[in-house]
Amino acid sequence: MFRTPTDDPANNLLFYENEYTQGFTTDLPSDAALADMKQLNFAGTEKCYSYYSGVLIQLGMKPGSSVFDYGCSWGYGSYQLSQAGFEVVSFEVAPSRRRYAREKLGVRTVDNMDPAAIDYPNHFDCFFSAHVLEHVPSPAKSFDYAKRLLKRDGLFVSFTPNGSDPHRAISPSWSKLWGEVHPNFIDDIFLDRSFKRSPRAVGSSPVINASLPEQAQLKRLNKLDGDELFFAARRSGETWS
């Protein structure tokens, strides 16, 4: 499901730079607070990425694998992915948070996601996003960015609020998860259709033993009734769908 009309990209940038607030996700910590979080590698915070790193490892990512973190906010996730041994490059739409990630956490960032000016074509083993695709004006364009960035056989991996039928059936407040700052409410059917030429897997968190099928088909990992939707697909050609 999606809100229409969607956001103009220029207005979208201004909104996320000047208006969007989401607690830990957007609040830039002081140097002292950041030092405390780094000392524990963000354990115990709402943005601990140990689960996400574990899923990437289940999918075959190894130390030294290159990961593009799409929508890194102020860098807490990119930093943790780097600590897990991955070579990370990141993009964040809000310049102030992108600058904080670069200057305070040493995150390597790109400033431009124009398809005609991508800095790392066919470079990455994994295109990763956690709770980003529900925010973007056009998820299909994000899929196109991923295709341009990934190596052949590279992985697209996303986590989003779960818009699938099994979750909506047991969550009476699901409609609050989209329509305002979340113009998209993404489900398994949309992702399956968008990546139908790729080996792909879908589940709701926590997923255990995440893996992809060998052929261009969909593998369901569980009942899809959890709050968070996990999806992964392998780039096996020039197009996803």
C-alpha angles and dihedrals in degrees: 000000000000142000117245132240092036122213124282107243093236093051089044090058092049092049095052092045099045111019114022115102125172109161114244091008094064108015110103108222125226118255091257094050091046091051090054092050093047091050089061093035087242093298111161094023124110088248100056106143100196090111093050092047089050092053091051089052090050088054091055104267111147134190106292095028111139116242129187109208105206111203101010099172106199094345106263093130097040089052092052093046087053090049088053088061103262124133101237134196118176145196128203123177095214109077095207094055092041089053092049091052091052099043102035103032102026093240115166106231139184120217100201130057095175104137089227093055106039111150099209112040115183090353110118134081091203138022105203132187130171117194095339109103092068088062103048125099092233124016089191090063089051088054088052090052089052092051091053093048101043128087116234105282090020120144131248109204126179139173119195140154106288113255095170123125096248091057095043089052093062101030113074092186097054093114090067090066095074144032102061119046087354104062089173132055104193126206139180093261093058093047093045091053093044093054101030095135093055135076102255144173134200134189143139122257132301093047118182124205094002111201141153129236119249094238133054096275139107122265116198112209100190145340096299092228099122126102096252126058118215121198134173133177134176120229103236101162145359094293135037099212 
